[in-house]
Amino acid sequence: MSEPILKLQGISKSFAGVNALIDVDFDVRPGEVHALLGENGAGKSTLIKIIAGVHRPDSGSITINGKPVTFSTPREATHAGIATVYQEPLLFPDLNVAENIFISHPNRGAVTNWREMSREAERLLATLGVSLDVKSPARGLTLAAQAISGDRQGDLSQRPRPDHG
């Protein structure tokens, strides 16, 4: 059996004295697919947010490829190779579709290649069978986002990302 890529040991987290997670161990090995199932309040989202750097655990450790990591921000988790697709996608209504797709791109600097970003957004949406004007504002696209938020949205977490300067 191969070594885990991601290993969580003894992860605990509480909010205002209420335990959300108690001593959770979780491993991810190459080629594995996992599903987190449970009732509301079982800690599924909290665990994912700890892995993604949104929350810090109260105790426990996280390793990636055998090296200890501590994430203070989602950006740090992204730089370490963690990609998260949330159940309820958040759209920025005043940004266009392409900007929403690449909003968290870690290499997106002060200079953006808008033409390349639009082309890549169109290509990504085409792979999902979605035809949208990627230069139009995302306002009002909540239903469209929900329509692709099922199994297909996971494909977006594996997307290649253009270099935007």
Secondary structure as GFF3:
##gff-version 3
##sequence-region A 1 165
A	DSSP	beta_strand	6	15	.	.	.	ID=ss1
A	DSSP	beta_strand	18	28	.	.	.	ID=ss2
A	DSSP	alpha_helix	44	51	.	.	.	ID=ss3
A	DSSP	beta_strand	59	64	.	.	.	ID=ss4
A	DSSP	beta_strand	67	69	.	.	.	ID=ss5
A	DSSP	alpha_helix	74	79	.	.	.	ID=ss6
A	DSSP	alpha_helix	97	101	.	.	.	ID=ss7
A	DSSP	alpha_helix	114	127	.	.	.	ID=ss8
A	DSSP	alpha_helix	142	147	.	.	.	ID=ss9
A	DSSP	three_ten_helix	151	153	.	.	.	ID=ss10
A	DSSP	alpha_helix	154	157	.	.	.	ID=ss11
###
